[in-house]
Amino acid sequence: MDRYTISYATEALEELHQALIAAYWDSNCVSRKDTVFDILSTISAELSELAKLSIEDHNMGYEPVSVHFPECARKIKQLQNHIDEWFARTETAQKLHTSISNVINLTASKFL
């Protein structure tokens, strides 16, 4: 898929948001919690902006709406590289691997 739709982006971001909530509570290190919380906050802002769009717009091509989401791509990639080290629960790690891969695809061509 050359260009992702707003609908796909919204679903991918919501999936990552849920996985990050679990990761936040599974983490026992304050610096890791800070990283996860920072990404969560940025994704929440992006989802909030996407929610303002009309349902008719959901088939249009996706481009990041919030200013900070493209900047967050580096932290998402960092998290992706450390999932197995940072999160002991298999379910949390698996959800993060899957959902991060989908979101990285949204930003990969322009921002990473």
LODRENVO-31622 format. One line per field, with one value per residue: residue number from 1; x, y, z negated of N, C-alpha, C in turn; residue in one letter. Coordinates in nm, 3 decimals. Layout:
zalum: [NUM | ...];
neast: [X | ...];
nnorth: [Y | ...];
nup: [Z | ...];
caeast: [X | ...];
canorth: [Y | ...];
caup: [Z | ...];
ceast: [X | ...];
cnorth: [Y | ...];
cup: [Z | ...];
marlo: [A | ...];
***
This chain:
zalum: [1 | 2 | 3 | 4 | 5 | 6 | 7 | 8 | 9 | 10 | 11 | 12 | 13 | 14 | 15 | 16 | 17 | 18 | 19 | 20 | 21 | 22 | 23 | 24 | 25 | 26 | 27 | 28 | 29 | 30 | 31 | 32 | 33 | 34 | 35 | 36 | 37 | 38 | 39 | 40 | 41 | 42 | 43 | 44 | 45 | 46 | 47 | 48 | 49 | 50 | 51 | 52 | 53 | 54 | 55 | 56 | 57 | 58 | 59 | 60 | 61 | 62 | 63 | 64 | 65 | 66 | 67 | 68 | 69 | 70 | 71 | 72 | 73 | 74 | 75 | 76 | 77 | 78 | 79 | 80 | 81 | 82 | 83 | 84 | 85 | 86 | 87 | 88 | 89 | 90 | 91 | 92 | 93 | 94 | 95 | 96 | 97 | 98 | 99 | 100 | 101 | 102 | 103 | 104 | 105 | 106 | 107 | 108 | 109 | 110 | 111 | 112];
neast: [0.086 | 0.078 | -0.007 | -0.145 | -0.473 | -0.679 | -0.854 | -0.725 | -0.493 | -0.600 | -0.705 | -0.465 | -0.321 | -0.491 | -0.475 | -0.202 | -0.204 | -0.359 | -0.190 | 0.031 | -0.070 | -0.098 | 0.173 | 0.280 | 0.181 | 0.297 | 0.563 | 0.842 | 1.029 | 1.113 | 1.217 | 1.155 | 0.880 | 0.839 | 0.920 | 0.730 | 0.497 | 0.534 | 0.520 | 0.260 | 0.112 | 0.160 | 0.048 | -0.214 | -0.281 | -0.261 | -0.463 | -0.680 | -0.690 | -0.742 | -0.993 | -1.153 | -1.204 | -1.428 | -1.640 | -1.652 | -1.401 | -1.235 | -1.145 | -0.952 | -0.603 | -0.359 | -0.189 | 0.033 | -0.123 | -0.094 | 0.165 | 0.370 | 0.370 | 0.525 | 0.780 | 0.790 | 0.837 | 1.100 | 1.130 | 0.940 | 1.058 | 1.288 | 1.170 | 1.063 | 1.297 | 1.373 | 1.179 | 1.167 | 1.356 | 1.262 | 0.999 | 0.859 | 0.631 | 0.486 | 0.251 | 0.219 | 0.458 | 0.425 | 0.192 | 0.291 | 0.501 | 0.352 | 0.169 | 0.338 | 0.484 | 0.287 | 0.233 | 0.483 | 0.507 | 0.338 | 0.483 | 0.732 | 0.830 | 0.855 | 0.961 | 1.148];
nnorth: [-0.118 | 0.205 | 0.444 | 0.517 | 0.508 | 0.742 | 0.609 | 0.357 | 0.448 | 0.555 | 0.323 | 0.177 | 0.348 | 0.354 | 0.088 | 0.073 | 0.259 | 0.130 | -0.091 | 0.043 | 0.147 | -0.085 | -0.154 | 0.058 | 0.012 | -0.234 | -0.183 | -0.140 | 0.050 | 0.385 | 0.561 | 0.421 | 0.416 | 0.691 | 0.727 | 0.567 | 0.700 | 0.950 | 0.885 | 0.783 | 1.016 | 1.174 | 1.017 | 1.015 | 1.284 | 1.294 | 1.112 | 1.250 | 1.473 | 1.346 | 1.247 | 1.464 | 1.485 | 1.450 | 1.168 | 1.109 | 1.174 | 0.965 | 0.786 | 0.914 | 0.987 | 0.937 | 1.173 | 1.285 | 1.474 | 1.619 | 1.826 | 1.710 | 1.435 | 1.327 | 1.381 | 1.209 | 0.964 | 0.869 | 0.799 | 0.598 | 0.409 | 0.357 | 0.240 | 0.014 | -0.124 | -0.214 | -0.369 | -0.644 | -0.648 | -0.460 | -0.529 | -0.784 | -0.944 | -1.164 | -1.126 | -0.846 | -0.765 | -0.888 | -0.760 | -0.500 | -0.530 | -0.596 | -0.376 | -0.151 | -0.195 | -0.153 | 0.120 | 0.239 | 0.203 | 0.402 | 0.633 | 0.589 | 0.646 | 0.924 | 1.027 | 0.874];
nup: [0.000 | 0.105 | -0.003 | -0.308 | -0.448 | -0.631 | -0.795 | -0.830 | -0.960 | -1.195 | -1.318 | -1.353 | -1.523 | -1.745 | -1.826 | -1.896 | -2.102 | -2.299 | -2.349 | -2.451 | -2.687 | -2.841 | -2.845 | -2.988 | -3.248 | -3.295 | -3.313 | -3.530 | -3.568 | -3.608 | -3.408 | -3.176 | -3.193 | -3.162 | -2.894 | -2.760 | -2.842 | -2.723 | -2.449 | -2.448 | -2.513 | -2.287 | -2.083 | -2.169 | -2.128 | -1.849 | -1.777 | -1.881 | -1.714 | -1.470 | -1.523 | -1.490 | -1.226 | -0.949 | -0.885 | -0.619 | -0.534 | -0.596 | -0.406 | -0.272 | -0.199 | -0.455 | -0.653 | -0.903 | -1.158 | -1.399 | -1.531 | -1.681 | -1.638 | -1.411 | -1.513 | -1.724 | -1.619 | -1.630 | -1.901 | -1.915 | -1.749 | -1.901 | -2.127 | -2.002 | -1.943 | -2.193 | -2.313 | -2.397 | -2.600 | -2.783 | -2.859 | -3.031 | -3.017 | -2.792 | -2.638 | -2.640 | -2.512 | -2.261 | -2.162 | -2.145 | -1.955 | -1.721 | -1.695 | -1.691 | -1.458 | -1.263 | -1.301 | -1.262 | -0.990 | -0.902 | -0.934 | -0.831 | -0.563 | -0.545 | -0.787 | -0.931];
caeast: [0.000 | 0.161 | -0.056 | -0.240 | -0.591 | -0.702 | -0.919 | -0.620 | -0.406 | -0.673 | -0.707 | -0.329 | -0.286 | -0.570 | -0.416 | -0.078 | -0.242 | -0.398 | -0.070 | 0.117 | -0.129 | -0.055 | 0.318 | 0.305 | 0.155 | 0.386 | 0.700 | 0.876 | 1.137 | 1.057 | 1.257 | 1.078 | 0.743 | 0.841 | 0.924 | 0.599 | 0.399 | 0.557 | 0.463 | 0.114 | 0.059 | 0.167 | -0.050 | -0.346 | -0.302 | -0.285 | -0.598 | -0.776 | -0.701 | -0.807 | -1.135 | -1.224 | -1.233 | -1.556 | -1.636 | -1.627 | -1.258 | -1.159 | -1.086 | -0.844 | -0.468 | -0.321 | -0.068 | 0.027 | -0.198 | -0.034 | 0.303 | 0.465 | 0.369 | 0.644 | 0.897 | 0.780 | 0.873 | 1.229 | 1.107 | 0.868 | 1.160 | 1.370 | 1.089 | 1.056 | 1.425 | 1.396 | 1.057 | 1.193 | 1.434 | 1.189 | 0.869 | 0.870 | 0.508 | 0.482 | 0.136 | 0.249 | 0.562 | 0.368 | 0.104 | 0.375 | 0.567 | 0.254 | 0.112 | 0.443 | 0.515 | 0.184 | 0.246 | 0.609 | 0.478 | 0.273 | 0.579 | 0.863 | 0.879 | 0.886 | 1.015 | 1.253];
canorth: [0.000 | 0.324 | 0.550 | 0.466 | 0.592 | 0.795 | 0.500 | 0.262 | 0.515 | 0.564 | 0.189 | 0.141 | 0.430 | 0.308 | -0.040 | 0.104 | 0.329 | 0.027 | -0.167 | 0.128 | 0.155 | -0.208 | -0.146 | 0.154 | -0.053 | -0.349 | -0.137 | -0.109 | 0.147 | 0.518 | 0.618 | 0.352 | 0.470 | 0.825 | 0.710 | 0.517 | 0.806 | 1.053 | 0.834 | 0.779 | 1.153 | 1.218 | 0.940 | 1.065 | 1.410 | 1.262 | 1.052 | 1.357 | 1.552 | 1.262 | 1.232 | 1.585 | 1.476 | 1.393 | 1.027 | 1.104 | 1.193 | 0.849 | 0.715 | 0.998 | 0.949 | 0.984 | 1.249 | 1.325 | 1.597 | 1.695 | 1.866 | 1.627 | 1.293 | 1.289 | 1.388 | 1.095 | 0.842 | 0.822 | 0.732 | 0.474 | 0.317 | 0.320 | 0.146 | -0.109 | -0.194 | -0.261 | -0.431 | -0.771 | -0.618 | -0.375 | -0.582 | -0.927 | -1.016 | -1.202 | -1.064 | -0.704 | -0.755 | -0.927 | -0.651 | -0.387 | -0.561 | -0.586 | -0.243 | -0.056 | -0.218 | -0.086 | 0.266 | 0.277 | 0.212 | 0.530 | 0.743 | 0.544 | 0.706 | 1.066 | 1.079 | 0.793];
caup: [0.000 | 0.115 | -0.089 | -0.407 | -0.466 | -0.765 | -0.869 | -0.869 | -1.057 | -1.321 | -1.377 | -1.394 | -1.638 | -1.860 | -1.869 | -1.967 | -2.225 | -2.396 | -2.384 | -2.534 | -2.821 | -2.909 | -2.866 | -3.096 | -3.377 | -3.309 | -3.335 | -3.668 | -3.563 | -3.588 | -3.279 | -3.072 | -3.205 | -3.102 | -2.749 | -2.717 | -2.864 | -2.621 | -2.324 | -2.470 | -2.505 | -2.148 | -2.006 | -2.211 | -2.058 | -1.707 | -1.769 | -1.907 | -1.591 | -1.368 | -1.559 | -1.447 | -1.083 | -0.909 | -0.848 | -0.474 | -0.511 | -0.640 | -0.292 | -0.217 | -0.240 | -0.588 | -0.683 | -1.044 | -1.180 | -1.508 | -1.507 | -1.753 | -1.600 | -1.333 | -1.601 | -1.815 | -1.547 | -1.678 | -2.029 | -1.886 | -1.697 | -2.017 | -2.204 | -1.924 | -1.954 | -2.330 | -2.368 | -2.467 | -2.720 | -2.876 | -2.900 | -3.055 | -2.981 | -2.651 | -2.573 | -2.620 | -2.410 | -2.131 | -2.117 | -2.107 | -1.827 | -1.613 | -1.678 | -1.653 | -1.316 | -1.183 | -1.313 | -1.198 | -0.847 | -0.875 | -0.939 | -0.781 | -0.439 | -0.558 | -0.911 | -0.994];
ceast: [0.090 | 0.121 | -0.163 | -0.356 | -0.598 | -0.766 | -0.816 | -0.531 | -0.472 | -0.676 | -0.569 | -0.288 | -0.364 | -0.516 | -0.287 | -0.106 | -0.278 | -0.277 | 0.022 | 0.061 | -0.088 | 0.095 | 0.353 | 0.290 | 0.245 | 0.530 | 0.724 | 0.989 | 1.079 | 1.094 | 1.183 | 0.934 | 0.736 | 0.841 | 0.789 | 0.493 | 0.412 | 0.497 | 0.311 | 0.051 | 0.056 | 0.063 | -0.192 | -0.379 | -0.333 | -0.425 | -0.706 | -0.797 | -0.772 | -0.956 | -1.217 | -1.263 | -1.370 | -1.537 | -1.609 | -1.478 | -1.175 | -1.100 | -0.975 | -0.710 | -0.433 | -0.191 | -0.078 | -0.036 | -0.134 | 0.114 | 0.402 | 0.470 | 0.490 | 0.771 | 0.903 | 0.825 | 1.005 | 1.215 | 1.032 | 0.967 | 1.250 | 1.297 | 1.083 | 1.184 | 1.449 | 1.277 | 1.089 | 1.274 | 1.348 | 1.063 | 0.874 | 0.747 | 0.502 | 0.368 | 0.162 | 0.350 | 0.507 | 0.278 | 0.184 | 0.445 | 0.472 | 0.209 | 0.217 | 0.478 | 0.414 | 0.198 | 0.376 | 0.589 | 0.412 | 0.373 | 0.709 | 0.913 | 0.921 | 0.973 | 1.122 | 1.373];
cnorth: [0.123 | 0.430 | 0.494 | 0.563 | 0.641 | 0.687 | 0.399 | 0.323 | 0.523 | 0.429 | 0.150 | 0.219 | 0.389 | 0.177 | -0.016 | 0.173 | 0.228 | -0.056 | -0.087 | 0.146 | 0.031 | -0.203 | -0.051 | 0.086 | -0.173 | -0.307 | -0.104 | -0.007 | 0.285 | 0.577 | 0.551 | 0.399 | 0.608 | 0.818 | 0.667 | 0.627 | 0.916 | 1.010 | 0.830 | 0.916 | 1.203 | 1.146 | 0.985 | 1.196 | 1.387 | 1.204 | 1.158 | 1.443 | 1.473 | 1.246 | 1.353 | 1.579 | 1.413 | 1.247 | 1.011 | 1.117 | 1.068 | 0.766 | 0.794 | 0.947 | 1.012 | 1.063 | 1.288 | 1.463 | 1.682 | 1.719 | 1.766 | 1.482 | 1.254 | 1.289 | 1.268 | 0.965 | 0.784 | 0.747 | 0.600 | 0.369 | 0.268 | 0.216 | 0.011 | -0.191 | -0.256 | -0.334 | -0.555 | -0.751 | -0.549 | -0.437 | -0.734 | -1.007 | -1.038 | -1.132 | -0.917 | -0.686 | -0.785 | -0.817 | -0.530 | -0.411 | -0.540 | -0.443 | -0.139 | -0.072 | -0.147 | 0.065 | 0.315 | 0.289 | 0.344 | 0.644 | 0.713 | 0.624 | 0.852 | 1.102 | 0.996 | 0.780];
cup: [0.000 | 0.014 | -0.182 | -0.422 | -0.611 | -0.852 | -0.918 | -0.977 | -1.193 | -1.392 | -1.430 | -1.519 | -1.762 | -1.915 | -1.947 | -2.100 | -2.334 | -2.441 | -2.475 | -2.674 | -2.901 | -2.940 | -2.979 | -3.231 | -3.401 | -3.342 | -3.482 | -3.679 | -3.528 | -3.451 | -3.163 | -3.073 | -3.141 | -2.950 | -2.696 | -2.731 | -2.759 | -2.488 | -2.334 | -2.454 | -2.361 | -2.062 | -2.042 | -2.140 | -1.910 | -1.689 | -1.791 | -1.783 | -1.481 | -1.396 | -1.515 | -1.300 | -1.059 | -0.868 | -0.697 | -0.441 | -0.539 | -0.527 | -0.225 | -0.267 | -0.374 | -0.583 | -0.829 | -1.060 | -1.289 | -1.479 | -1.567 | -1.710 | -1.515 | -1.418 | -1.694 | -1.749 | -1.595 | -1.811 | -2.010 | -1.836 | -1.810 | -2.101 | -2.132 | -1.938 | -2.092 | -2.391 | -2.451 | -2.595 | -2.826 | -2.932 | -2.909 | -3.011 | -2.830 | -2.577 | -2.543 | -2.508 | -2.270 | -2.076 | -2.072 | -1.974 | -1.710 | -1.589 | -1.639 | -1.506 | -1.226 | -1.186 | -1.249 | -1.048 | -0.810 | -0.863 | -0.869 | -0.659 | -0.456 | -0.677 | -0.977 | -0.905];
marlo: [M | D | R | Y | T | I | S | Y | A | T | E | A | L | E | E | L | H | Q | A | L | I | A | A | Y | W | D | S | N | C | V | S | R | K | D | T | V | F | D | I | L | S | T | I | S | A | E | L | S | E | L | A | K | L | S | I | E | D | H | N | M | G | Y | E | P | V | S | V | H | F | P | E | C | A | R | K | I | K | Q | L | Q | N | H | I | D | E | W | F | A | R | T | E | T | A | Q | K | L | H | T | S | I | S | N | V | I | N | L | T | A | S | K | F | L];
***
